[in-house]
Amino acid sequence: MDQGRLTRAAAGPADRGTPATLVVRAPAKLNLSLAVLDRRPDGYHDIESLMVPVTLHDTLRVRRTADPGIHLDVQFGGRLAAGAGSALARDVPVDDSNLVVRAARMLAEESGASGGLAVELVKEIPSGAGLGGGSSDAAAVLLAAARLWNLNWPAGKLATLGARIGSDVPWFFAAGPAIAAGRGEDVTPVAELPPLPAVIACPATGLSTAAVYAACRPDASRRGAAARLATALAAGDLRGGLPCMTNALEPPARSLCADVDALLADMGRCGAWAPRLTGSGSACFALARTMAEARGIAARLAALRGTGGPRWPGVFVVRLAGRAAAAGCQERTGLARLTTDD
């Protein structure tokens, strides 16, 4: 990945081959392992994490505009649009605090691109859940904007810019499973993983990433676990990879949010095998051997009742996804699929 300093380059004019609108799918991610190795002097932590995209995604419709400025409209779709899942439709800002706006604006400033963008974002990935939705959306808009503005920037250059927006953003340019190291910006693709089914469940409460990291205990002895897990899973040895499938942020997340502790216990009682926290939470997941097994776990979880309704408002059945799933895309980042909409 290109880690060189970005240089300011004027955007080329839009030509007949440049679409006016692109539609991008921005995937969620799971941290199949997450080791926190050390605290850094800059306030971040050195991590090592095997991350994989999944089939749950947000959708961005990005349109080039003649007027300068970045305009964002947010709607909720999928399970977040109705029923119990609407509890996960948390406020998503449309100003500069949204990573989509920050990413597009930063790219315009660095490239000298003229004109602006109108972005329609349909959220299906819960926020504040450790599923990477905001970072994925930022990576997706960088990819789309670079094409709409005819910049001809390689993915490595966009990823370097993305690292200034969020630690997870560069990983979404890996186009498949990869190990994130450093504070997340050092990305190494791994061998293709099998498209295992997985169940993701989210409590109504979110978690602060900063608070969870502040409460964690670094452990350098976990170095190398991500690579060992990737090797085991690529060989189809799910049980053999289990000792490496740990998340150093799970203990602090459990102590900070009682719902995480209760959700992991409920997933186990519903038949989930080795449920884990993803990222800094509050979402949890479990891999399954078959789709029928995953659907059964999800149905039992969704049937649990709490005060006034379902105990767990967001239960999703997904598959792990890799480079093969992105084959045939015009361009890709993670599982981002671009289609023209002229």
Buried (B, 14 or more C-beta within 10 A) or exposed (E): BEEEEBEEBEBEEBEEEBBEBBBBBBBBBBBBBBBBBEBEEEEBBBBBBBBBBBBBBBBBBBBBBEEEEBBBEBEBBBBBBEEBBEBBBBEBEBEEEBBBBBBBBBBBEBBEBEBBBBBBBBBBBBBBBBBBBBBBBBBBBBBBBBBBBBBEBEBBBBBBBBBBBBBBBBBBBBBBBBBBBBBBBBBBBBEBBEBBBBBBBBBBBBBEBEEBBEEBEBEEEBBEBBBBBBBBBBEEEBEBBBEBBBBBBBBBBBEBBEBBBBBBEBBBEBBBBBBBBBBBBBBBBBBBEEEEBBBBBBEBBBEBEBEEEBBBBBBBBBBBBBBEBBEEBEBBBBBBBBEEEE
